[in-house]
Amino acid sequence: MRSPAIWLVTLVAAVIVVLGVRAFLDPLAASASFGLPMHTETETTFVRIYGARNALLGALALAFAFGGMLRPLTLLFTFATALPLLDAIVITSRIGVGHELIRHAAILLVLVAASAALWRSSAARRQPD
């Protein structure tokens, strides 16, 4: 049976894929939930890039999880914790500090929790019985 950390990360990765695909297919709605609402399709190029990035990272995480590749999965989630911080910097540079940052803070907390769970799971695997 898979560890609870793997179940958590698989769920998070699946959500990341769904959100990424949504941003790619419906960039106007996704831009509003990102925190920088756009009003025309021509404004949303960065949203499609954001969506493609997230869908790819989520799919990669799922491949690592289903392939039992704990170390690459752990590193991917650990490095991915920088993404909501970078997204927040983009938002604050455009509109300042506001309620739009709550979503990115929540994503950061989820990624930190998932990374910590993976690191604990990885350490437990290395411990002799």
MMTF fields as JSON, N, C-alpha, C and O atoms, coordinates in Angstrom:
{
  "mmtfVersion": "1.0.0",
  "mmtfProducer": "UNKNOWN",
  "numBonds": 515,
  "numAtoms": 516,
  "numGroups": 129,
  "numChains": 1,
  "numModels": 1,
  "chainsPerModel": [1],
  "groupsPerChain": [129],
  "chainIdList": ["A"],
  "bondAtomList": [4, 2, 8, 6, 12, 10, 16, 14, 20, 18, 24, 22, 28, 26, 32, 30, 36, 34, 40, 38, 44, 42, 48, 46, 52, 50, 56, 54, 60, 58, 64, 62, 68, 66, 72, 70, 76, 74, 80, 78, 84, 82, 88, 86, 92, 90, 96, 94, 100, 98, 104, 102, 108, 106, 112, 110, 116, 114, 120, 118, 124, 122, 128, 126, 132, 130, 136, 134, 140, 138, 144, 142, 148, 146, 152, 150, 156, 154, 160, 158, 164, 162, 168, 166, 172, 170, 176, 174, 180, 178, 184, 182, 188, 186, 192, 190, 196, 194, 200, 198, 204, 202, 208, 206, 212, 210, 216, 214, 220, 218, 224, 222, 228, 226, 232, 230, 236, 234, 240, 238, 244, 242, 248, 246, 252, 250, 256, 254, 260, 258, 264, 262, 268, 266, 272, 270, 276, 274, 280, 278, 284, 282, 288, 286, 292, 290, 296, 294, 300, 298, 304, 302, 308, 306, 312, 310, 316, 314, 320, 318, 324, 322, 328, 326, 332, 330, 336, 334, 340, 338, 344, 342, 348, 346, 352, 350, 356, 354, 360, 358, 364, 362, 368, 366, 372, 370, 376, 374, 380, 378, 384, 382, 388, 386, 392, 390, 396, 394, 400, 398, 404, 402, 408, 406, 412, 410, 416, 414, 420, 418, 424, 422, 428, 426, 432, 430, 436, 434, 440, 438, 444, 442, 448, 446, 452, 450, 456, 454, 460, 458, 464, 462, 468, 466, 472, 470, 476, 474, 480, 478, 484, 482, 488, 486, 492, 490, 496, 494, 500, 498, 504, 502, 508, 506, 512, 510],
  "bondOrderList": [1, 1, 1, 1, 1, 1, 1, 1, 1, 1, 1, 1, 1, 1, 1, 1, 1, 1, 1, 1, 1, 1, 1, 1, 1, 1, 1, 1, 1, 1, 1, 1, 1, 1, 1, 1, 1, 1, 1, 1, 1, 1, 1, 1, 1, 1, 1, 1, 1, 1, 1, 1, 1, 1, 1, 1, 1, 1, 1, 1, 1, 1, 1, 1, 1, 1, 1, 1, 1, 1, 1, 1, 1, 1, 1, 1, 1, 1, 1, 1, 1, 1, 1, 1, 1, 1, 1, 1, 1, 1, 1, 1, 1, 1, 1, 1, 1, 1, 1, 1, 1, 1, 1, 1, 1, 1, 1, 1, 1, 1, 1, 1, 1, 1, 1, 1, 1, 1, 1, 1, 1, 1, 1, 1, 1, 1, 1, 1],
  "groupList": [{"groupName": "MET", "atomNameList": ["N", "CA", "C", "O"], "elementList": ["N", "C", "C", "O"], "formalChargeList": [0, 0, 0, 0], "bondAtomList": [1, 0, 2, 1, 3, 2], "bondOrderList": [1, 1, 2], "singleLetterCode": "M", "chemCompType": "L-PEPTIDE LINKING"}, {"groupName": "ARG", "atomNameList": ["N", "CA", "C", "O"], "elementList": ["N", "C", "C", "O"], "formalChargeList": [0, 0, 0, 0], "bondAtomList": [1, 0, 2, 1, 3, 2], "bondOrderList": [1, 1, 2], "singleLetterCode": "R", "chemCompType": "L-PEPTIDE LINKING"}, {"groupName": "SER", "atomNameList": ["N", "CA", "C", "O"], "elementList": ["N", "C", "C", "O"], "formalChargeList": [0, 0, 0, 0], "bondAtomList": [1, 0, 2, 1, 3, 2], "bondOrderList": [1, 1, 2], "singleLetterCode": "S", "chemCompType": "L-PEPTIDE LINKING"}, {"groupName": "PRO", "atomNameList": ["N", "CA", "C", "O"], "elementList": ["N", "C", "C", "O"], "formalChargeList": [0, 0, 0, 0], "bondAtomList": [1, 0, 2, 1, 3, 2], "bondOrderList": [1, 1, 2], "singleLetterCode": "P", "chemCompType": "L-PEPTIDE LINKING"}, {"groupName": "ALA", "atomNameList": ["N", "CA", "C", "O"], "elementList": ["N", "C", "C", "O"], "formalChargeList": [0, 0, 0, 0], "bondAtomList": [1, 0, 2, 1, 3, 2], "bondOrderList": [1, 1, 2], "singleLetterCode": "A", "chemCompType": "L-PEPTIDE LINKING"}, {"groupName": "ILE", "atomNameList": ["N", "CA", "C", "O"], "elementList": ["N", "C", "C", "O"], "formalChargeList": [0, 0, 0, 0], "bondAtomList": [1, 0, 2, 1, 3, 2], "bondOrderList": [1, 1, 2], "singleLetterCode": "I", "chemCompType": "L-PEPTIDE LINKING"}, {"groupName": "TRP", "atomNameList": ["N", "CA", "C", "O"], "elementList": ["N", "C", "C", "O"], "formalChargeList": [0, 0, 0, 0], "bondAtomList": [1, 0, 2, 1, 3, 2], "bondOrderList": [1, 1, 2], "singleLetterCode": "W", "chemCompType": "L-PEPTIDE LINKING"}, {"groupName": "LEU", "atomNameList": ["N", "CA", "C", "O"], "elementList": ["N", "C", "C", "O"], "formalChargeList": [0, 0, 0, 0], "bondAtomList": [1, 0, 2, 1, 3, 2], "bondOrderList": [1, 1, 2], "singleLetterCode": "L", "chemCompType": "L-PEPTIDE LINKING"}, {"groupName": "VAL", "atomNameList": ["N", "CA", "C", "O"], "elementList": ["N", "C", "C", "O"], "formalChargeList": [0, 0, 0, 0], "bondAtomList": [1, 0, 2, 1, 3, 2], "bondOrderList": [1, 1, 2], "singleLetterCode": "V", "chemCompType": "L-PEPTIDE LINKING"}, {"groupName": "THR", "atomNameList": ["N", "CA", "C", "O"], "elementList": ["N", "C", "C", "O"], "formalChargeList": [0, 0, 0, 0], "bondAtomList": [1, 0, 2, 1, 3, 2], "bondOrderList": [1, 1, 2], "singleLetterCode": "T", "chemCompType": "L-PEPTIDE LINKING"}, {"groupName": "GLY", "atomNameList": ["N", "CA", "C", "O"], "elementList": ["N", "C", "C", "O"], "formalChargeList": [0, 0, 0, 0], "bondAtomList": [1, 0, 2, 1, 3, 2], "bondOrderList": [1, 1, 2], "singleLetterCode": "G", "chemCompType": "PEPTIDE LINKING"}, {"groupName": "PHE", "atomNameList": ["N", "CA", "C", "O"], "elementList": ["N", "C", "C", "O"], "formalChargeList": [0, 0, 0, 0], "bondAtomList": [1, 0, 2, 1, 3, 2], "bondOrderList": [1, 1, 2], "singleLetterCode": "F", "chemCompType": "L-PEPTIDE LINKING"}, {"groupName": "ASP", "atomNameList": ["N", "CA", "C", "O"], "elementList": ["N", "C", "C", "O"], "formalChargeList": [0, 0, 0, 0], "bondAtomList": [1, 0, 2, 1, 3, 2], "bondOrderList": [1, 1, 2], "singleLetterCode": "D", "chemCompType": "L-PEPTIDE LINKING"}, {"groupName": "HIS", "atomNameList": ["N", "CA", "C", "O"], "elementList": ["N", "C", "C", "O"], "formalChargeList": [0, 0, 0, 0], "bondAtomList": [1, 0, 2, 1, 3, 2], "bondOrderList": [1, 1, 2], "singleLetterCode": "H", "chemCompType": "L-PEPTIDE LINKING"}, {"groupName": "GLU", "atomNameList": ["N", "CA", "C", "O"], "elementList": ["N", "C", "C", "O"], "formalChargeList": [0, 0, 0, 0], "bondAtomList": [1, 0, 2, 1, 3, 2], "bondOrderList": [1, 1, 2], "singleLetterCode": "E", "chemCompType": "L-PEPTIDE LINKING"}, {"groupName": "TYR", "atomNameList": ["N", "CA", "C", "O"], "elementList": ["N", "C", "C", "O"], "formalChargeList": [0, 0, 0, 0], "bondAtomList": [1, 0, 2, 1, 3, 2], "bondOrderList": [1, 1, 2], "singleLetterCode": "Y", "chemCompType": "L-PEPTIDE LINKING"}, {"groupName": "ASN", "atomNameList": ["N", "CA", "C", "O"], "elementList": ["N", "C", "C", "O"], "formalChargeList": [0, 0, 0, 0], "bondAtomList": [1, 0, 2, 1, 3, 2], "bondOrderList": [1, 1, 2], "singleLetterCode": "N", "chemCompType": "L-PEPTIDE LINKING"}, {"groupName": "GLN", "atomNameList": ["N", "CA", "C", "O"], "elementList": ["N", "C", "C", "O"], "formalChargeList": [0, 0, 0, 0], "bondAtomList": [1, 0, 2, 1, 3, 2], "bondOrderList": [1, 1, 2], "singleLetterCode": "Q", "chemCompType": "L-PEPTIDE LINKING"}],
  "groupTypeList": [0, 1, 2, 3, 4, 5, 6, 7, 8, 9, 7, 8, 4, 4, 8, 5, 8, 8, 7, 10, 8, 1, 4, 11, 7, 12, 3, 7, 4, 4, 2, 4, 2, 11, 10, 7, 3, 0, 13, 9, 14, 9, 14, 9, 9, 11, 8, 1, 5, 15, 10, 4, 1, 16, 4, 7, 7, 10, 4, 7, 4, 7, 4, 11, 4, 11, 10, 10, 0, 7, 1, 3, 7, 9, 7, 7, 11, 9, 11, 4, 9, 4, 7, 3, 7, 7, 12, 4, 5, 8, 5, 9, 2, 1, 5, 10, 8, 10, 13, 14, 7, 5, 1, 13, 4, 4, 5, 7, 7, 8, 7, 8, 4, 4, 2, 4, 4, 7, 6, 1, 2, 2, 4, 4, 1, 1, 17, 3, 12],
  "groupIdList": [1, 2, 3, 4, 5, 6, 7, 8, 9, 10, 11, 12, 13, 14, 15, 16, 17, 18, 19, 20, 21, 22, 23, 24, 25, 26, 27, 28, 29, 30, 31, 32, 33, 34, 35, 36, 37, 38, 39, 40, 41, 42, 43, 44, 45, 46, 47, 48, 49, 50, 51, 52, 53, 54, 55, 56, 57, 58, 59, 60, 61, 62, 63, 64, 65, 66, 67, 68, 69, 70, 71, 72, 73, 74, 75, 76, 77, 78, 79, 80, 81, 82, 83, 84, 85, 86, 87, 88, 89, 90, 91, 92, 93, 94, 95, 96, 97, 98, 99, 100, 101, 102, 103, 104, 105, 106, 107, 108, 109, 110, 111, 112, 113, 114, 115, 116, 117, 118, 119, 120, 121, 122, 123, 124, 125, 126, 127, 128, 129],
  "secStructList": [7, 7, 7, 2, 2, 2, 2, 2, 2, 2, 2, 2, 2, 2, 2, 2, 2, 2, 2, 2, 2, 2, 2, 2, 2, 7, 2, 2, 2, 2, 2, 2, 2, 2, 6, 7, 7, 7, 1, 1, 4, 4, 4, 7, 2, 2, 2, 2, 2, 2, 2, 2, 2, 2, 2, 2, 2, 2, 2, 2, 2, 2, 2, 2, 2, 2, 6, 6, 7, 2, 2, 2, 2, 2, 2, 2, 2, 2, 2, 2, 6, 2, 2, 2, 2, 2, 2, 2, 2, 2, 2, 2, 2, 2, 2, 7, 1, 1, 6, 6, 2, 2, 2, 2, 2, 2, 2, 2, 2, 2, 2, 2, 2, 2, 2, 2, 2, 2, 2, 2, 2, 2, 2, 2, 2, 2, 1, 7, 7],
  "xCoordList": [0.84, 0.0, 0.882, 1.941, 0.456, 1.178, 1.058, 0.073, 2.074, 2.068, 1.052, 0.666, 0.613, -0.294, 0.312, -0.413, 1.622, 2.283, 2.079, 1.821, 2.191, 2.011, 0.563, 0.304, -0.385, -1.798, -2.048, -2.719, -1.514, -1.683, -1.1, -1.748, 0.108, 0.795, 0.105, 0.039, -0.403, -1.135, -2.388, -2.702, -3.099, -4.289, -3.915, -4.555, -2.883, -2.437, -2.005, -2.352, -1.257, -0.797, -1.976, -1.971, -2.975, -4.159, -4.89, -5.342, -5.005, -5.644, -4.834, -5.404, -3.518, -2.652, -2.863, -2.91, -2.99, -3.249, -4.585, -4.674, -5.621, -6.953, -6.933, -7.473, -6.309, -6.231, -5.417, -5.746, -4.362, -3.554, -4.322, -4.253, -5.051, -5.852, -6.944, -7.221, -7.561, -8.586, -8.002, -8.617, -6.82, -6.189, -5.868, -5.958, -5.498, -5.181, -6.442, -6.437, -7.525, -8.761, -9.673, -10.384, -9.657, -10.524, -9.695, -9.859, -8.807, -7.869, -8.521, -7.971, -9.672, -10.333, -10.751, -10.468, -11.419, -11.835, -10.623, -10.584, -9.644, -8.456, -7.671, -7.096, -7.64, -6.905, -7.536, -6.83, -8.853, -9.535, -9.191, -8.931, -9.186, -8.851, -7.363, -6.976, -6.526, -5.094, -4.853, -3.921, -5.704, -5.563, -5.338, -5.262, -5.232, -5.041, -6.081, -5.763, -7.314, -8.372, -8.109, -7.74, -8.309, -8.19, -9.603, -10.543, -9.741, -11.074, -11.205, -12.317, -10.084, -10.135, -9.174, -8.205, -9.457, -8.601, -7.163, -6.221, -6.994, -5.646, -4.771, -3.546, -5.378, -4.609, -4.107, -3.284, -4.577, -4.406, -3.264, -3.236, -2.344, -1.254, -0.509, -0.219, -0.197, 0.551, -0.254, 0.324, -1.573, -2.417, -2.323, -2.285, -2.286, -2.126, -0.746, -0.617, 0.264, 1.603, 1.592, 2.137, 0.979, 0.824, 0.102, 0.514, -0.971, -1.733, -0.923, -0.945, -0.211, 0.622, 1.714, 1.995, 2.326, 3.363, 2.803, 3.402, 1.662, 1.086, 0.644, 0.866, 0.018, -0.42, 0.778, 0.722, 1.849, 3.048, 3.67, 4.024, 3.802, 4.386, 3.513, 4.025, 2.203, 1.297, 1.392, 1.405, 1.459, 1.589, 2.918, 2.975, 3.974, 5.278, 5.232, 5.77, 4.594, 4.456, 3.666, 4.031, 2.595, 1.815, 2.655, 2.582, 3.445, 4.313, 5.319, 5.554, 5.91, 6.847, 6.136, 6.664, 4.945, 4.202, 3.834, 4.068, 3.26, 2.853, 4.046, 3.938, 5.18, 6.392, 7.189, 8.23, 6.701, 7.401, 8.717, 9.596, 8.863, 10.109, 10.005, 9.733, 10.227, 10.017, 10.984, 10.573, 12.24, 13.217, 12.93, 12.879, 12.74, 12.405, 11.092, 10.964, 10.122, 8.843, 9.036, 8.461, 9.84, 10.124, 10.823, 10.462, 11.807, 12.524, 11.613, 11.674, 10.774, 9.851, 8.928, 8.763, 8.326, 7.422, 8.175, 7.654, 9.376, 10.157, 10.474, 10.28, 10.955, 11.266, 10.005, 10.037, 8.908, 7.648, 7.097, 6.249, 7.559, 7.078, 7.458, 6.847, 8.454, 8.829, 7.796, 7.696, 7.037, 6.122, 5.034, 4.822, 4.33, 3.327, 3.951, 3.318, 5.173, 5.861, 6.154, 5.95, 6.628, 6.905, 5.614, 5.587, 4.555, 3.255, 2.789, 2.264, 2.982, 2.585, 3.391, 2.862, 4.653, 5.476, 4.921, 4.864, 4.516, 3.92, 2.666, 2.475, 1.819, 0.565, 0.839, 0.264, 1.709, 1.972, 2.645, 2.462, 3.419, 4.047, 3.024, 3.263, 1.899, 0.872, -0.218, -0.641, -0.683, -1.834, -1.607, -2.494, -0.439, -0.168, -0.674, -1.125, -0.589, -1.001, -2.511, -3.088, -3.136, -4.586, -5.06, -4.262, -6.369, -6.966, -6.611, -6.74, -6.174, -5.788, -4.646, -4.475, -3.874, -2.718, -3.103, -2.286, -4.33, -4.76, -4.659, -4.178, -5.102, -5.048, -3.61, -3.347, -2.691, -1.292, -0.66, 0.193, -1.077, -0.607, -1.118, -0.38, -2.366, -2.932, -2.196, -1.891, -1.913, -1.17, 0.225, 0.711, 0.864, 2.179, 2.115, 2.961, 1.124, 0.991, 0.767, 1.338, -0.05, -0.292, 1.0, 1.313, 1.745, 2.999, 4.041, 4.782, 4.1, 5.027, 4.635, 5.497, 3.34, 2.873, 3.166, 3.617, 2.911, 3.179, 4.674, 5.075, 5.489, 6.943, 7.439, 8.248, 6.952, 7.358, 6.952, 7.724, 5.741, 5.283, 6.162, 6.486, 6.541, 7.415, 8.799, 9.361, 9.35, 10.666, 10.616, 11.535, 9.536, 9.388, 9.266, 9.882, 8.482, 8.305, 9.621, 9.943, 10.367, 11.661, 12.642, 13.38, 12.644, 13.531, 13.135, 14.0, 11.838, 11.365, 11.768, 12.042, 11.808, 12.228, 13.694, 14.093, 14.493, 15.931, 16.284, 17.392, 15.365, 15.636, 15.627, 14.74, 16.609, 16.59, 15.451, 15.104, 14.886, 13.78, 14.247, 13.436],
  "yCoordList": [-1.195, 0.0, 1.255, 1.274, 2.259, 3.532, 4.273, 4.129, 5.064, 5.849, 6.982, 7.374, 7.513, 8.666, 9.859, 10.623, 10.018, 11.124, 10.988, 11.979, 9.786, 9.562, 9.821, 10.402, 9.389, 9.664, 11.17, 11.669, 11.89, 13.344, 14.007, 14.841, 13.637, 14.25, 13.9, 14.733, 12.685, 12.295, 13.145, 13.591, 13.37, 14.223, 15.656, 16.257, 16.193, 17.56, 17.668, 18.634, 16.691, 16.712, 16.659, 17.349, 15.851, 15.772, 17.112, 17.543, 17.767, 19.089, 20.097, 20.926, 20.025, 20.927, 20.725, 21.695, 19.474, 19.2, 19.809, 20.472, 19.582, 20.108, 21.633, 22.214, 22.278, 23.743, 24.246, 25.269, 23.523, 23.904, 23.792, 24.683, 22.703, 22.522, 23.587, 24.133, 23.882, 24.936, 26.275, 26.987, 26.614, 27.885, 27.921, 28.973, 26.792, 26.74, 26.864, 27.544, 26.206, 26.189, 27.385, 27.821, 27.92, 29.057, 30.131, 30.365, 30.783, 31.714, 32.942, 33.507, 33.363, 34.529, 34.235, 35.023, 33.109, 32.742, 32.448, 32.841, 31.76, 31.42, 32.663, 32.708, 33.673, 34.895, 35.59, 36.165, 35.538, 36.139, 35.387, 36.012, 34.051, 33.307, 33.384, 33.202, 33.649, 33.852, 35.146, 35.243, 36.14, 37.418, 38.598, 39.739, 38.329, 39.388, 39.211, 38.686, 39.639, 39.397, 40.082, 41.255, 39.323, 39.812, 39.938, 39.328, 40.727, 40.953, 40.509, 40.403, 40.251, 39.776, 38.603, 38.466, 37.777, 36.617, 37.03, 36.304, 38.175, 38.595, 38.958, 38.985, 39.236, 39.579, 38.355, 38.489, 37.178, 36.012, 35.075, 33.938, 35.503, 34.617, 34.066, 32.871, 34.918, 34.436, 33.417, 32.532, 33.524, 32.579, 31.198, 30.185, 31.16, 29.872, 29.27, 28.057, 30.11, 29.627, 29.09, 28.019, 29.824, 29.402, 28.057, 27.157, 27.928, 26.682, 25.521, 24.426, 25.758, 24.705, 24.284, 23.095, 25.256, 24.964, 24.081, 23.066, 24.465, 23.704, 22.314, 21.339, 22.214, 20.904, 19.976, 18.8, 20.501, 19.694, 19.26, 18.093, 20.185, 19.832, 18.829, 17.907, 19.007, 18.053, 16.674, 15.666, 16.622, 15.338, 14.668, 13.452, 15.45, 14.909, 14.337, 13.26, 15.055, 14.563, 13.258, 12.33, 13.179, 11.935, 10.787, 9.666, 11.055, 10.013, 9.528, 8.327, 10.459, 10.072, 9.267, 8.26, 9.704, 9.012, 7.594, 6.638, 7.454, 6.13, 5.251, 4.025, 5.861, 5.103, 4.755, 4.104, 5.188, 4.896, 5.645, 5.214, 6.752, 7.528, 8.605, 9.77, 8.194, 9.079, 10.258, 11.389, 10.014, 11.11, 12.219, 13.389, 11.893, 12.971, 13.664, 14.876, 12.907, 13.488, 14.471, 15.559, 14.087, 14.949, 16.232, 17.325, 16.094, 17.275, 18.175, 19.399, 17.582, 18.372, 19.202, 20.4, 18.574, 19.313, 20.35, 21.437, 20.03, 20.989, 22.231, 23.356, 22.028, 23.178, 23.92, 25.134, 23.203, 23.833, 24.791, 25.624, 24.691, 25.634, 27.072, 28.013, 27.247, 28.608, 29.224, 30.449, 28.408, 28.934, 29.854, 30.923, 29.495, 30.445, 31.743, 32.798, 31.671, 32.899, 33.78, 34.993, 33.167, 33.926, 34.476, 35.603, 33.681, 34.161, 35.361, 36.327, 35.299, 36.41, 37.671, 38.781, 37.502, 38.656, 39.307, 40.532, 38.491, 39.031, 39.827, 40.933, 39.269, 39.945, 41.257, 42.288, 41.23, 42.463, 43.522, 44.717, 43.093, 44.076, 44.763, 45.871, 44.114, 44.676, 45.424, 46.501, 44.846, 45.454, 45.695, 46.208, 45.336, 45.533, 44.371, 43.35, 44.549, 43.51, 43.568, 44.634, 42.407, 42.353, 40.936, 40.013, 40.781, 39.474, 38.43, 37.231, 38.865, 37.941, 37.016, 35.932, 37.452, 36.66, 35.481, 34.587, 35.463, 34.375, 33.03, 32.055, 32.977, 31.727, 31.228, 30.037, 32.131, 31.74, 31.326, 30.44, 31.965, 31.552, 30.156, 29.34, 29.876, 28.544, 27.483, 26.404, 27.79, 26.849, 26.616, 25.485, 27.68, 27.549, 26.609, 25.726, 26.791, 25.932, 24.474, 23.577, 24.23, 22.856, 22.243, 21.094, 22.996, 22.474, 22.231, 21.25, 23.109, 22.905, 21.651, 20.844, 21.482, 20.295, 19.02, 18.025, 19.052, 17.88, 17.573, 16.413, 18.603, 18.404, 17.826, 16.898, 18.375, 17.87, 16.412, 15.604, 16.074, 14.684, 13.766, 12.655, 14.222, 13.414, 13.239, 12.145, 14.301, 14.188, 13.224, 12.429, 13.292, 12.344, 10.917, 10.003, 10.726, 9.397, 8.868, 7.69, 9.734, 9.356, 8.972, 7.994, 9.745, 9.44, 8.126, 7.356, 7.866, 6.624, 5.412, 4.348, 5.554, 4.45, 4.1, 2.946, 5.11, 4.876, 4.322, 3.823, 4.401, 3.915, 2.388, 1.767, 1.78, 0.312, -0.116, 0.586, -1.275, -1.788, -2.327, -2.791],
  "zCoordList": [0.0, 0.0, 0.0, 0.627, -0.679, -0.743, 0.581, 1.306, 0.878, 2.114, 2.012, 0.911, 3.168, 3.14, 2.392, 1.754, 2.467, 1.754, 0.25, -0.432, -0.263, -1.702, -2.105, -3.16, -1.266, -1.555, -1.588, -2.491, -0.611, -0.553, -1.796, -2.428, -2.134, -3.266, -4.586, -5.49, -4.697, -5.903, -6.063, -7.167, -4.97, -5.008, -5.398, -6.26, -4.762, -5.061, -6.527, -7.206, -7.007, -8.402, -9.372, -10.392, -9.062, -9.928, -9.969, -11.03, -8.82, -8.773, -9.588, -10.297, -9.49, -10.257, -11.76, -12.516, -12.19, -13.609, -14.029, -15.063, -13.224, -13.552, -13.637, -14.579, -12.653, -12.676, -13.869, -14.469, -14.201, -15.353, -16.658, -17.505, -16.819, -18.03, -18.095, -19.163, -16.949, -16.906, -17.358, -18.151, -16.855, -17.232, -18.715, -19.348, -19.264, -20.687, -21.536, -22.562, -21.108, -21.898, -21.651, -22.557, -20.427, -20.081, -19.385, -18.188, -20.127, -19.506, -18.876, -17.931, -19.373, -18.774, -17.337, -16.435, -17.123, -15.769, -14.887, -13.721, -15.45, -14.668, -14.271, -13.184, -15.137, -14.794, -13.594, -12.766, -13.5, -12.353, -11.072, -10.044, -11.119, -9.904, -9.579, -8.425, -10.576, -10.337, -9.569, -8.77, -9.822, -9.138, -10.058, -9.604, -11.35, -12.345, -13.447, -14.514, -13.204, -14.189, -15.525, -15.589, -16.571, -17.94, -18.509, -17.998, -19.56, -20.12, -21.569, -22.087, -22.223, -23.608, -23.771, -23.025, -24.743, -25.02, -25.353, -25.034, -25.983, -26.383, -25.19, -25.308, -24.052, -22.848, -22.095, -21.189, -22.446, -21.58, -21.956, -21.484, -22.77, -23.172, -21.964, -21.911, -20.995, -19.829, -19.04, -18.409, -19.062, -18.325, -18.964, -18.264, -20.268, -20.957, -20.657, -20.489, -20.591, -20.23, -18.804, -18.537, -17.895, -16.498, -16.436, -15.703, -17.205, -17.219, -17.759, -17.197, -18.844, -19.421, -18.44, -18.291, -17.775, -16.775, -15.671, -15.316, -15.133, -14.03, -14.464, -13.745, -15.638, -16.12, -16.318, -15.959, -16.882, -17.095, -15.767, -15.602, -14.826, -13.525, -12.778, -12.144, -12.853, -12.213, -12.843, -12.137, -14.176, -14.871, -14.537, -14.358, -14.453, -14.076, -12.659, -12.403, -11.749, -10.376, -10.346, -9.624, -11.12, -11.176, -11.731, -11.226, -12.757, -13.321, -12.28, -12.154, -11.538, -10.477, -9.393, -8.921, -8.999, -7.935, -8.368, -7.628, -9.56, -10.032, -10.361, -10.34, -10.665, -10.947, -9.698, -9.785, -8.535, -7.286, -7.143, -6.396, -7.842, -7.809, -6.73, -7.019, -5.49, -4.35, -4.34, -4.081, -4.612, -4.542, -5.569, -5.187, -6.858, -7.802, -7.451, -7.626, -6.96, -6.56, -5.411, -5.413, -4.44, -3.294, -3.742, -3.308, -4.596, -5.091, -5.921, -5.801, -6.759, -7.574, -6.69, -6.918, -5.681, -4.798, -3.972, -3.722, -3.552, -2.77, -3.601, -3.141, -4.811, -5.669, -6.11, -6.312, -6.257, -6.68, -5.631, -5.95, -4.391, -3.37, -3.718, -3.212, -4.569, -4.987, -5.93, -6.013, -6.633, -7.656, -7.108, -7.68, -6.023, -5.527, -5.01, -5.062, -4.518, -4.103, -5.315, -5.272, -6.384, -7.605, -8.214, -8.708, -8.174, -8.663, -7.845, -8.398, -6.531, -5.656, -5.97, -5.908, -6.303, -6.683, -7.952, -8.051, -8.908, -10.139, -9.804, -10.31, -8.957, -8.598, -7.877, -8.227, -6.875, -6.125, -6.992, -6.765, -7.979, -8.87, -9.771, -10.249, -10.0, -10.879, -10.119, -10.539, -8.98, -8.293, -6.809, -6.127, -6.301, -4.886, -4.042, -4.563, -2.743, -1.798, -1.631, -1.417, -1.731, -1.579, -1.334, -1.171, -1.313, -1.038, -2.098, -1.85, -3.255, -4.322, -3.903, -4.462, -2.921, -2.488, -1.606, -1.385, -1.101, -0.215, -0.927, -0.35, -2.154, -2.93, -3.046, -2.881, -3.327, -3.504, -2.172, -2.138, -1.08, 0.247, 0.576, 1.129, 0.243, 0.492, -0.327, 0.181, -1.582, -2.428, -1.856, -1.835, -1.396, -0.774, 0.429, 0.57, 1.292, 2.475, 2.09, 2.709, 1.084, 0.624, 0.092, 0.401, -0.699, -1.246, -0.158, -0.218, 0.828, 1.952, 2.729, 3.077, 3.004, 3.731, 2.941, 3.507, 1.646, 0.81, 0.768, 0.86, 0.629, 0.609, 1.925, 1.938, 3.027, 4.346, 4.514, 5.029, 4.08, 4.176, 3.329, 3.748, 2.16, 1.306, 1.92, 1.878, 2.485, 3.124, 4.305, 4.497, 5.104, 6.226, 5.71, 6.257, 4.673, 4.096, 3.539, 3.697, 2.894, 2.341, 3.446, 3.32, 4.526, 5.658, 6.319, 6.736, 6.417, 7.032, 6.2, 6.755, 4.905, 4.028, 4.226, 4.076, 4.566, 4.731, 6.102, 6.297, 7.05, 8.403, 8.418, 7.831, 9.085, 9.197, 10.126, 11.076, 9.828, 10.657, 11.968, 12.769]
}
